[in-house]
Amino acid sequence: AEARGPAWARFQAQQLYTGQEYAMQIDSHTRFLCGWDASLVAMLNAAGKAAILTAYPPGFGHLLPPNKRTPPSRLKAIGFD
């Protein structure tokens, strides 16, 4: 079968949402730190009911030497106007 692209795949994944308390979509190159889940829930709770946390993770150069790799992204909730 031909690939349809990431937008189509994300749409298909969103169709599985049936009102769960949390929903999350990630890229294949997303890396996580210990405690990431509790940290995100705390940020969502601090931001309010209709909050959306978003980020664009850097590429994951796991085949590169450690000194050439991009460090992972870290989300930080700072508030809304």
PDB file with one MODEL, atoms N, CA, C and O in Angstrom:
MODEL        1
ATOM      1  N   ALA A   1       0.843  -1.190   0.000  1.00  0.00           N
ATOM      2  CA  ALA A   1       0.000   0.000   0.000  1.00  0.00           C
ATOM      3  C   ALA A   1       0.881   1.245   0.000  1.00  0.00           C
ATOM      4  O   ALA A   1       1.982   1.237   0.552  1.00  0.00           O
ATOM      5  N   GLU A   2       0.394   2.300  -0.615  1.00  0.00           N
ATOM      6  CA  GLU A   2       1.135   3.563  -0.640  1.00  0.00           C
ATOM      7  C   GLU A   2       0.956   4.314   0.670  1.00  0.00           C
ATOM      8  O   GLU A   2      -0.115   4.291   1.277  1.00  0.00           O
ATOM      9  N   ALA A   3       2.027   4.981   1.094  1.00  0.00           N
ATOM     10  CA  ALA A   3       1.956   5.806   2.295  1.00  0.00           C
ATOM     11  C   ALA A   3       1.060   7.006   2.021  1.00  0.00           C
ATOM     12  O   ALA A   3       1.060   7.547   0.915  1.00  0.00           O
ATOM     13  N   ARG A   4       0.307   7.417   3.015  1.00  0.00           N
ATOM     14  CA  ARG A   4      -0.588   8.569   2.868  1.00  0.00           C
ATOM     15  C   ARG A   4      -0.095   9.784   3.630  1.00  0.00           C
ATOM     16  O   ARG A   4      -0.697  10.853   3.532  1.00  0.00           O
ATOM     17  N   GLY A   5       0.979   9.647   4.383  1.00  0.00           N
ATOM     18  CA  GLY A   5       1.572  10.790   5.067  1.00  0.00           C
ATOM     19  C   GLY A   5       1.165  10.922   6.522  1.00  0.00           C
ATOM     20  O   GLY A   5       0.205  10.295   6.970  1.00  0.00           O
ATOM     21  N   PRO A   6       1.912  11.755   7.265  1.00  0.00           N
ATOM     22  CA  PRO A   6       1.660  11.893   8.696  1.00  0.00           C
ATOM     23  C   PRO A   6       0.341  12.583   9.035  1.00  0.00           C
ATOM     24  O   PRO A   6      -0.275  12.252  10.048  1.00  0.00           O
ATOM     25  N   ALA A   7      -0.105  13.527   8.221  1.00  0.00           N
ATOM     26  CA  ALA A   7      -1.373  14.208   8.525  1.00  0.00           C
ATOM     27  C   ALA A   7      -2.531  13.210   8.468  1.00  0.00           C
ATOM     28  O   ALA A   7      -3.414  13.234   9.324  1.00  0.00           O
ATOM     29  N   TRP A   8      -2.528  12.343   7.471  1.00  0.00           N
ATOM     30  CA  TRP A   8      -3.570  11.317   7.355  1.00  0.00           C
ATOM     31  C   TRP A   8      -3.497  10.368   8.553  1.00  0.00           C
ATOM     32  O   TRP A   8      -4.525  10.016   9.132  1.00  0.00           O
ATOM     33  N   ALA A   9      -2.287   9.955   8.923  1.00  0.00           N
ATOM     34  CA  ALA A   9      -2.122   9.033  10.048  1.00  0.00           C
ATOM     35  C   ALA A   9      -2.590   9.661  11.355  1.00  0.00           C
ATOM     36  O   ALA A   9      -3.213   8.989  12.177  1.00  0.00           O
ATOM     37  N   ARG A  10      -2.294  10.951  11.555  1.00  0.00           N
ATOM     38  CA  ARG A  10      -2.748  11.621  12.780  1.00  0.00           C
ATOM     39  C   ARG A  10      -4.271  11.743  12.805  1.00  0.00           C
ATOM     40  O   ARG A  10      -4.896  11.595  13.855  1.00  0.00           O
ATOM     41  N   PHE A  11      -4.855  12.012  11.651  1.00  0.00           N
ATOM     42  CA  PHE A  11      -6.310  12.065  11.575  1.00  0.00           C
ATOM     43  C   PHE A  11      -6.909  10.715  11.961  1.00  0.00           C
ATOM     44  O   PHE A  11      -7.876  10.654  12.720  1.00  0.00           O
ATOM     45  N   GLN A  12      -6.341   9.650  11.442  1.00  0.00           N
ATOM     46  CA  GLN A  12      -6.839   8.316  11.776  1.00  0.00           C
ATOM     47  C   GLN A  12      -6.736   8.050  13.280  1.00  0.00           C
ATOM     48  O   GLN A  12      -7.649   7.483  13.880  1.00  0.00           O
ATOM     49  N   ALA A  13      -5.626   8.460  13.877  1.00  0.00           N
ATOM     50  CA  ALA A  13      -5.443   8.269  15.317  1.00  0.00           C
ATOM     51  C   ALA A  13      -6.473   9.074  16.105  1.00  0.00           C
ATOM     52  O   ALA A  13      -6.989   8.591  17.112  1.00  0.00           O
ATOM     53  N   GLN A  14      -6.780  10.293  15.662  1.00  0.00           N
ATOM     54  CA  GLN A  14      -7.764  11.132  16.363  1.00  0.00           C
ATOM     55  C   GLN A  14      -9.157  10.516  16.323  1.00  0.00           C
ATOM     56  O   GLN A  14      -9.970  10.773  17.211  1.00  0.00           O
ATOM     57  N   GLN A  15      -9.432   9.730  15.335  1.00  0.00           N
ATOM     58  CA  GLN A  15     -10.745   9.092  15.235  1.00  0.00           C
ATOM     59  C   GLN A  15     -10.961   8.064  16.347  1.00  0.00           C
ATOM     60  O   GLN A  15     -12.097   7.664  16.603  1.00  0.00           O
ATOM     61  N   LEU A  16      -9.898   7.639  17.001  1.00  0.00           N
ATOM     62  CA  LEU A  16      -9.994   6.673  18.103  1.00  0.00           C
ATOM     63  C   LEU A  16     -10.337   7.340  19.433  1.00  0.00           C
ATOM     64  O   LEU A  16     -10.654   6.655  20.405  1.00  0.00           O
ATOM     65  N   TYR A  17     -10.275   8.679  19.482  1.00  0.00           N
ATOM     66  CA  TYR A  17     -10.575   9.408  20.717  1.00  0.00           C
ATOM     67  C   TYR A  17     -12.063   9.301  21.029  1.00  0.00           C
ATOM     68  O   TYR A  17     -12.909   9.607  20.189  1.00  0.00           O
ATOM     69  N   THR A  18     -12.374   8.860  22.251  1.00  0.00           N
ATOM     70  CA  THR A  18     -13.778   8.724  22.661  1.00  0.00           C
ATOM     71  C   THR A  18     -14.039   9.369  24.020  1.00  0.00           C
ATOM     72  O   THR A  18     -14.815   8.853  24.823  1.00  0.00           O
ATOM     73  N   GLY A  19     -13.383  10.500  24.267  1.00  0.00           N
ATOM     74  CA  GLY A  19     -13.650  11.246  25.489  1.00  0.00           C
ATOM     75  C   GLY A  19     -12.739  10.934  26.661  1.00  0.00           C
ATOM     76  O   GLY A  19     -13.070  11.282  27.794  1.00  0.00           O
ATOM     77  N   GLN A  20     -11.608  10.294  26.430  1.00  0.00           N
ATOM     78  CA  GLN A  20     -10.672  10.029  27.516  1.00  0.00           C
ATOM     79  C   GLN A  20     -10.222  11.341  28.146  1.00  0.00           C
ATOM     80  O   GLN A  20     -10.266  12.396  27.513  1.00  0.00           O
ATOM     81  N   GLU A  21      -9.790  11.262  29.397  1.00  0.00           N
ATOM     82  CA  GLU A  21      -9.376  12.477  30.107  1.00  0.00           C
ATOM     83  C   GLU A  21      -8.177  13.148  29.432  1.00  0.00           C
ATOM     84  O   GLU A  21      -8.088  14.375  29.402  1.00  0.00           O
ATOM     85  N   TYR A  22      -7.264  12.351  28.897  1.00  0.00           N
ATOM     86  CA  TYR A  22      -6.078  12.887  28.240  1.00  0.00           C
ATOM     87  C   TYR A  22      -5.911  12.243  26.869  1.00  0.00           C
ATOM     88  O   TYR A  22      -6.277  11.086  26.663  1.00  0.00           O
ATOM     89  N   ALA A  23      -5.362  12.997  25.950  1.00  0.00           N
ATOM     90  CA  ALA A  23      -5.016  12.481  24.626  1.00  0.00           C
ATOM     91  C   ALA A  23      -3.659  13.063  24.257  1.00  0.00           C
ATOM     92  O   ALA A  23      -3.356  14.211  24.579  1.00  0.00           O
ATOM     93  N   MET A  24      -2.843  12.256  23.575  1.00  0.00           N
ATOM     94  CA  MET A  24      -1.505  12.712  23.237  1.00  0.00           C
ATOM     95  C   MET A  24      -1.072  12.086  21.924  1.00  0.00           C
ATOM     96  O   MET A  24      -1.305  10.902  21.677  1.00  0.00           O
ATOM     97  N   GLN A  25      -0.447  12.886  21.098  1.00  0.00           N
ATOM     98  CA  GLN A  25       0.156  12.375  19.868  1.00  0.00           C
ATOM     99  C   GLN A  25       1.626  12.750  19.886  1.00  0.00           C
ATOM    100  O   GLN A  25       1.993  13.869  20.245  1.00  0.00           O
ATOM    101  N   ILE A  26       2.463  11.797  19.492  1.00  0.00           N
ATOM    102  CA  ILE A  26       3.909  12.024  19.480  1.00  0.00           C
ATOM    103  C   ILE A  26       4.490  11.609  18.138  1.00  0.00           C
ATOM    104  O   ILE A  26       3.855  10.885  17.371  1.00  0.00           O
ATOM    105  N   ASP A  27       5.687  12.067  17.863  1.00  0.00           N
ATOM    106  CA  ASP A  27       6.435  11.633  16.697  1.00  0.00           C
ATOM    107  C   ASP A  27       7.310  10.448  17.090  1.00  0.00           C
ATOM    108  O   ASP A  27       7.572  10.225  18.272  1.00  0.00           O
ATOM    109  N   SER A  28       7.754   9.702  16.106  1.00  0.00           N
ATOM    110  CA  SER A  28       8.572   8.520  16.378  1.00  0.00           C
ATOM    111  C   SER A  28       9.909   8.866  17.017  1.00  0.00           C
ATOM    112  O   SER A  28      10.534   8.003  17.633  1.00  0.00           O
ATOM    113  N   HIS A  29      10.359  10.103  16.884  1.00  0.00           N
ATOM    114  CA  HIS A  29      11.643  10.492  17.452  1.00  0.00           C
ATOM    115  C   HIS A  29      11.498  11.230  18.773  1.00  0.00           C
ATOM    116  O   HIS A  29      12.417  11.938  19.185  1.00  0.00           O
ATOM    117  N   THR A  30      10.367  11.080  19.440  1.00  0.00           N
ATOM    118  CA  THR A  30      10.151  11.707  20.739  1.00  0.00           C
ATOM    119  C   THR A  30      10.871  10.899  21.818  1.00  0.00           C
ATOM    120  O   THR A  30      10.784   9.672  21.860  1.00  0.00           O
ATOM    121  N   ARG A  31      11.578  11.609  22.681  1.00  0.00           N
ATOM    122  CA  ARG A  31      12.252  10.981  23.821  1.00  0.00           C
ATOM    123  C   ARG A  31      11.642  11.527  25.100  1.00  0.00           C
ATOM    124  O   ARG A  31      11.197  12.674  25.136  1.00  0.00           O
ATOM    125  N   PHE A  32      11.619  10.720  26.144  1.00  0.00           N
ATOM    126  CA  PHE A  32      10.991  11.106  27.396  1.00  0.00           C
ATOM    127  C   PHE A  32      11.958  11.005  28.563  1.00  0.00           C
ATOM    128  O   PHE A  32      12.823  10.130  28.590  1.00  0.00           O
ATOM    129  N   LEU A  33      11.807  11.905  29.526  1.00  0.00           N
ATOM    130  CA  LEU A  33      12.547  11.851  30.773  1.00  0.00           C
ATOM    131  C   LEU A  33      11.695  11.153  31.820  1.00  0.00           C
ATOM    132  O   LEU A  33      10.472  11.097  31.690  1.00  0.00           O
ATOM    133  N   CYS A  34      12.325  10.625  32.849  1.00  0.00           N
ATOM    134  CA  CYS A  34      11.580  10.009  33.948  1.00  0.00           C
ATOM    135  C   CYS A  34      10.609  11.033  34.534  1.00  0.00           C
ATOM    136  O   CYS A  34      10.973  12.190  34.744  1.00  0.00           O
ATOM    137  N   GLY A  35       9.397  10.615  34.793  1.00  0.00           N
ATOM    138  CA  GLY A  35       8.389  11.480  35.382  1.00  0.00           C
ATOM    139  C   GLY A  35       7.687  12.389  34.388  1.00  0.00           C
ATOM    140  O   GLY A  35       6.958  13.291  34.799  1.00  0.00           O
ATOM    141  N   TRP A  36       7.886  12.177  33.086  1.00  0.00           N
ATOM    142  CA  TRP A  36       7.293  13.051  32.062  1.00  0.00           C
ATOM    143  C   TRP A  36       5.773  13.107  32.178  1.00  0.00           C
ATOM    144  O   TRP A  36       5.176  14.167  31.989  1.00  0.00           O
ATOM    145  N   ASP A  37       5.149  11.980  32.487  1.00  0.00           N
ATOM    146  CA  ASP A  37       3.688  11.941  32.523  1.00  0.00           C
ATOM    147  C   ASP A  37       3.128  12.785  33.663  1.00  0.00           C
ATOM    148  O   ASP A  37       2.185  13.550  33.461  1.00  0.00           O
ATOM    149  N   ALA A  38       3.689  12.656  34.841  1.00  0.00           N
ATOM    150  CA  ALA A  38       3.218  13.460  35.977  1.00  0.00           C
ATOM    151  C   ALA A  38       3.480  14.942  35.733  1.00  0.00           C
ATOM    152  O   ALA A  38       2.675  15.791  36.117  1.00  0.00           O
ATOM    153  N   SER A  39       4.607  15.250  35.093  1.00  0.00           N
ATOM    154  CA  SER A  39       4.929  16.643  34.784  1.00  0.00           C
ATOM    155  C   SER A  39       3.916  17.247  33.818  1.00  0.00           C
ATOM    156  O   SER A  39       3.470  18.377  34.018  1.00  0.00           O
ATOM    157  N   LEU A  40       3.547  16.505  32.772  1.00  0.00           N
ATOM    158  CA  LEU A  40       2.562  17.025  31.809  1.00  0.00           C
ATOM    159  C   LEU A  40       1.187  17.192  32.449  1.00  0.00           C
ATOM    160  O   LEU A  40       0.508  18.186  32.193  1.00  0.00           O
ATOM    161  N   VAL A  41       0.772  16.248  33.266  1.00  0.00           N
ATOM    162  CA  VAL A  41      -0.525  16.367  33.941  1.00  0.00           C
ATOM    163  C   VAL A  41      -0.527  17.595  34.844  1.00  0.00           C
ATOM    164  O   VAL A  41      -1.519  18.323  34.889  1.00  0.00           O
ATOM    165  N   ALA A  42       0.563  17.835  35.562  1.00  0.00           N
ATOM    166  CA  ALA A  42       0.649  19.023  36.432  1.00  0.00           C
ATOM    167  C   ALA A  42       0.573  20.301  35.603  1.00  0.00           C
ATOM    168  O   ALA A  42      -0.092  21.256  36.007  1.00  0.00           O
ATOM    169  N   MET A  43       1.251  20.336  34.439  1.00  0.00           N
ATOM    170  CA  MET A  43       1.181  21.519  33.578  1.00  0.00           C
ATOM    171  C   MET A  43      -0.234  21.745  33.064  1.00  0.00           C
ATOM    172  O   MET A  43      -0.718  22.877  33.050  1.00  0.00           O
ATOM    173  N   LEU A  44      -0.895  20.679  32.645  1.00  0.00           N
ATOM    174  CA  LEU A  44      -2.278  20.808  32.166  1.00  0.00           C
ATOM    175  C   LEU A  44      -3.190  21.325  33.267  1.00  0.00           C
ATOM    176  O   LEU A  44      -4.007  22.216  33.032  1.00  0.00           O
ATOM    177  N   ASN A  45      -3.058  20.775  34.460  1.00  0.00           N
ATOM    178  CA  ASN A  45      -3.893  21.216  35.582  1.00  0.00           C
ATOM    179  C   ASN A  45      -3.641  22.683  35.913  1.00  0.00           C
ATOM    180  O   ASN A  45      -4.578  23.414  36.234  1.00  0.00           O
ATOM    181  N   ALA A  46      -2.391  23.118  35.838  1.00  0.00           N
ATOM    182  CA  ALA A  46      -2.061  24.516  36.139  1.00  0.00           C
ATOM    183  C   ALA A  46      -2.567  25.461  35.050  1.00  0.00           C
ATOM    184  O   ALA A  46      -2.899  26.612  35.333  1.00  0.00           O
ATOM    185  N   ALA A  47      -2.627  24.981  33.812  1.00  0.00           N
ATOM    186  CA  ALA A  47      -3.012  25.838  32.692  1.00  0.00           C
ATOM    187  C   ALA A  47      -4.520  26.005  32.550  1.00  0.00           C
ATOM    188  O   ALA A  47      -4.972  27.008  31.998  1.00  0.00           O
ATOM    189  N   GLY A  48      -5.293  25.066  33.024  1.00  0.00           N
ATOM    190  CA  GLY A  48      -6.743  25.192  32.926  1.00  0.00           C
ATOM    191  C   GLY A  48      -7.382  24.125  32.059  1.00  0.00           C
ATOM    192  O   GLY A  48      -6.701  23.318  31.427  1.00  0.00           O
ATOM    193  N   LYS A  49      -8.706  24.140  32.043  1.00  0.00           N
ATOM    194  CA  LYS A  49      -9.485  23.068  31.431  1.00  0.00           C
ATOM    195  C   LYS A  49      -9.267  22.891  29.923  1.00  0.00           C
ATOM    196  O   LYS A  49      -9.235  21.757  29.445  1.00  0.00           O
ATOM    197  N   ALA A  50      -9.119  23.961  29.178  1.00  0.00           N
ATOM    198  CA  ALA A  50      -9.034  23.849  27.719  1.00  0.00           C
ATOM    199  C   ALA A  50      -7.601  23.973  27.209  1.00  0.00           C
ATOM    200  O   ALA A  50      -7.390  24.364  26.061  1.00  0.00           O
ATOM    201  N   ALA A  51      -6.617  23.648  28.040  1.00  0.00           N
ATOM    202  CA  ALA A  51      -5.217  23.821  27.672  1.00  0.00           C
ATOM    203  C   ALA A  51      -4.767  22.806  26.631  1.00  0.00           C
ATOM    204  O   ALA A  51      -5.256  21.677  26.583  1.00  0.00           O
ATOM    205  N   ILE A  52      -3.837  23.229  25.810  1.00  0.00           N
ATOM    206  CA  ILE A  52      -3.161  22.355  24.851  1.00  0.00           C
ATOM    207  C   ILE A  52      -1.670  22.575  25.028  1.00  0.00           C
ATOM    208  O   ILE A  52      -1.193  23.706  24.935  1.00  0.00           O
ATOM    209  N   LEU A  53      -0.935  21.512  25.280  1.00  0.00           N
ATOM    210  CA  LEU A  53       0.518  21.594  25.358  1.00  0.00           C
ATOM    211  C   LEU A  53       1.065  21.112  24.020  1.00  0.00           C
ATOM    212  O   LEU A  53       0.653  20.066  23.520  1.00  0.00           O
ATOM    213  N   THR A  54       1.976  21.857  23.450  1.00  0.00           N
ATOM    214  CA  THR A  54       2.499  21.486  22.141  1.00  0.00           C
ATOM    215  C   THR A  54       3.990  21.792  22.055  1.00  0.00           C
ATOM    216  O   THR A  54       4.492  22.705  22.711  1.00  0.00           O
ATOM    217  N   ALA A  55       4.670  21.029  21.252  1.00  0.00           N
ATOM    218  CA  ALA A  55       6.101  21.237  21.017  1.00  0.00           C
ATOM    219  C   ALA A  55       6.471  20.530  19.727  1.00  0.00           C
ATOM    220  O   ALA A  55       5.744  19.654  19.259  1.00  0.00           O
ATOM    221  N   TYR A  56       7.596  20.910  19.156  1.00  0.00           N
ATOM    222  CA  TYR A  56       8.118  20.215  17.993  1.00  0.00           C
ATOM    223  C   TYR A  56       9.474  19.649  18.387  1.00  0.00           C
ATOM    224  O   TYR A  56      10.438  20.401  18.531  1.00  0.00           O
ATOM    225  N   PRO A  57       9.564  18.338  18.562  1.00  0.00           N
ATOM    226  CA  PRO A  57      10.822  17.761  19.038  1.00  0.00           C
ATOM    227  C   PRO A  57      11.915  17.813  17.981  1.00  0.00           C
ATOM    228  O   PRO A  57      11.635  17.754  16.783  1.00  0.00           O
ATOM    229  N   PRO A  58      13.156  17.923  18.427  1.00  0.00           N
ATOM    230  CA  PRO A  58      14.266  17.903  17.469  1.00  0.00           C
ATOM    231  C   PRO A  58      14.446  16.505  16.899  1.00  0.00           C
ATOM    232  O   PRO A  58      13.902  15.540  17.434  1.00  0.00           O
ATOM    233  N   GLY A  59      15.197  16.394  15.832  1.00  0.00           N
ATOM    234  CA  GLY A  59      15.515  15.087  15.281  1.00  0.00           C
ATOM    235  C   GLY A  59      16.309  14.269  16.290  1.00  0.00           C
ATOM    236  O   GLY A  59      16.949  14.821  17.185  1.00  0.00           O
ATOM    237  N   PHE A  60      16.264  12.976  16.140  1.00  0.00           N
ATOM    238  CA  PHE A  60      16.952  12.082  17.070  1.00  0.00           C
ATOM    239  C   PHE A  60      18.101  11.412  16.336  1.00  0.00           C
ATOM    240  O   PHE A  60      17.900  10.443  15.605  1.00  0.00           O
ATOM    241  N   GLY A  61      19.295  11.928  16.532  1.00  0.00           N
ATOM    242  CA  GLY A  61      20.463  11.415  15.827  1.00  0.00           C
ATOM    243  C   GLY A  61      21.164  10.330  16.620  1.00  0.00           C
ATOM    244  O   GLY A  61      22.330  10.485  16.985  1.00  0.00           O
ATOM    245  N   HIS A  62      20.471   9.233  16.894  1.00  0.00           N
ATOM    246  CA  HIS A  62      21.031   8.182  17.739  1.00  0.00           C
ATOM    247  C   HIS A  62      22.282   7.522  17.152  1.00  0.00           C
ATOM    248  O   HIS A  62      23.030   6.865  17.877  1.00  0.00           O
ATOM    249  N   LEU A  63      22.512   7.690  15.855  1.00  0.00           N
ATOM    250  CA  LEU A  63      23.713   7.117  15.243  1.00  0.00           C
ATOM    251  C   LEU A  63      24.894   8.087  15.258  1.00  0.00           C
ATOM    252  O   LEU A  63      26.013   7.726  14.894  1.00  0.00           O
ATOM    253  N   LEU A  64      24.627   9.321  15.682  1.00  0.00           N
ATOM    254  CA  LEU A  64      25.686  10.329  15.761  1.00  0.00           C
ATOM    255  C   LEU A  64      26.488  10.155  17.049  1.00  0.00           C
ATOM    256  O   LEU A  64      25.981   9.594  18.021  1.00  0.00           O
ATOM    257  N   PRO A  65      27.733  10.630  17.065  1.00  0.00           N
ATOM    258  CA  PRO A  65      28.476  10.609  18.331  1.00  0.00           C
ATOM    259  C   PRO A  65      27.768  11.501  19.352  1.00  0.00           C
ATOM    260  O   PRO A  65      27.144  12.491  18.971  1.00  0.00           O
ATOM    261  N   PRO A  66      27.854  11.165  20.640  1.00  0.00           N
ATOM    262  CA  PRO A  66      27.135  11.936  21.672  1.00  0.00           C
ATOM    263  C   PRO A  66      27.349  13.444  21.608  1.00  0.00           C
ATOM    264  O   PRO A  66      26.415  14.196  21.886  1.00  0.00           O
ATOM    265  N   ASN A  67      28.537  13.914  21.253  1.00  0.00           N
ATOM    266  CA  ASN A  67      28.795  15.360  21.226  1.00  0.00           C
ATOM    267  C   ASN A  67      28.157  16.054  20.018  1.00  0.00           C
ATOM    268  O   ASN A  67      28.205  17.281  19.932  1.00  0.00           O
ATOM    269  N   LYS A  68      27.565  15.308  19.089  1.00  0.00           N
ATOM    270  CA  LYS A  68      26.918  15.880  17.901  1.00  0.00           C
ATOM    271  C   LYS A  68      25.394  15.773  17.963  1.00  0.00           C
ATOM    272  O   LYS A  68      24.710  16.258  17.062  1.00  0.00           O
ATOM    273  N   ARG A  69      24.856  15.152  18.998  1.00  0.00           N
ATOM    274  CA  ARG A  69      23.404  14.947  19.112  1.00  0.00           C
ATOM    275  C   ARG A  69      22.709  16.201  19.615  1.00  0.00           C
ATOM    276  O   ARG A  69      23.275  16.968  20.393  1.00  0.00           O
ATOM    277  N   THR A  70      21.487  16.400  19.169  1.00  0.00           N
ATOM    278  CA  THR A  70      20.651  17.503  19.645  1.00  0.00           C
ATOM    279  C   THR A  70      20.055  17.109  20.992  1.00  0.00           C
ATOM    280  O   THR A  70      19.513  16.011  21.119  1.00  0.00           O
ATOM    281  N   PRO A  71      20.140  17.975  21.999  1.00  0.00           N
ATOM    282  CA  PRO A  71      19.528  17.621  23.297  1.00  0.00           C
ATOM    283  C   PRO A  71      18.010  17.549  23.178  1.00  0.00           C
ATOM    284  O   PRO A  71      17.433  18.203  22.310  1.00  0.00           O
ATOM    285  N   PRO A  72      17.353  16.769  24.030  1.00  0.00           N
ATOM    286  CA  PRO A  72      15.901  16.666  23.962  1.00  0.00           C
ATOM    287  C   PRO A  72      15.211  17.973  24.325  1.00  0.00           C
ATOM    288  O   PRO A  72      15.765  18.789  25.062  1.00  0.00           O
ATOM    289  N   SER A  73      14.006  18.170  23.809  1.00  0.00           N
ATOM    290  CA  SER A  73      13.193  19.344  24.164  1.00  0.00           C
ATOM    291  C   SER A  73      12.611  19.147  25.548  1.00  0.00           C
ATOM    292  O   SER A  73      12.407  18.018  25.995  1.00  0.00           O
ATOM    293  N   ARG A  74      12.345  20.255  26.223  1.00  0.00           N
ATOM    294  CA  ARG A  74      11.634  20.209  27.503  1.00  0.00           C
ATOM    295  C   ARG A  74      10.517  21.233  27.442  1.00  0.00           C
ATOM    296  O   ARG A  74      10.751  22.406  27.153  1.00  0.00           O
ATOM    297  N   LEU A  75       9.295  20.779  27.717  1.00  0.00           N
ATOM    298  CA  LEU A  75       8.168  21.697  27.786  1.00  0.00           C
ATOM    299  C   LEU A  75       8.191  22.415  29.124  1.00  0.00           C
ATOM    300  O   LEU A  75       8.591  21.847  30.141  1.00  0.00           O
ATOM    301  N   LYS A  76       7.767  23.646  29.115  1.00  0.00           N
ATOM    302  CA  LYS A  76       7.682  24.400  30.365  1.00  0.00           C
ATOM    303  C   LYS A  76       6.461  25.311  30.261  1.00  0.00           C
ATOM    304  O   LYS A  76       6.403  26.200  29.412  1.00  0.00           O
ATOM    305  N   ALA A  77       5.495  25.074  31.132  1.00  0.00           N
ATOM    306  CA  ALA A  77       4.308  25.916  31.156  1.00  0.00           C
ATOM    307  C   ALA A  77       4.658  27.221  31.876  1.00  0.00           C
ATOM    308  O   ALA A  77       5.147  27.208  33.005  1.00  0.00           O
ATOM    309  N   ILE A  78       4.402  28.342  31.207  1.00  0.00           N
ATOM    310  CA  ILE A  78       4.694  29.636  31.837  1.00  0.00           C
ATOM    311  C   ILE A  78       3.461  30.508  32.002  1.00  0.00           C
ATOM    312  O   ILE A  78       3.527  31.565  32.630  1.00  0.00           O
ATOM    313  N   GLY A  79       2.330  30.073  31.442  1.00  0.00           N
ATOM    314  CA  GLY A  79       1.108  30.823  31.640  1.00  0.00           C
ATOM    315  C   GLY A  79       0.479  31.305  30.354  1.00  0.00           C
ATOM    316  O   GLY A  79       1.042  31.145  29.271  1.00  0.00           O
ATOM    317  N   PHE A  80      -0.684  31.892  30.484  1.00  0.00           N
ATOM    318  CA  PHE A  80      -1.447  32.392  29.358  1.00  0.00           C
ATOM    319  C   PHE A  80      -1.913  33.805  29.644  1.00  0.00           C
ATOM    320  O   PHE A  80      -2.133  34.170  30.799  1.00  0.00           O
ATOM    321  N   ASP A  81      -2.062  34.598  28.598  1.00  0.00           N
ATOM    322  CA  ASP A  81      -2.599  35.959  28.753  1.00  0.00           C
ATOM    323  C   ASP A  81      -4.089  35.953  28.502  1.00  0.00           C
ATOM    324  O   ASP A  81      -4.733  36.999  28.582  1.00  0.00           O
TER     325      ASP A  81
ENDMDL
END
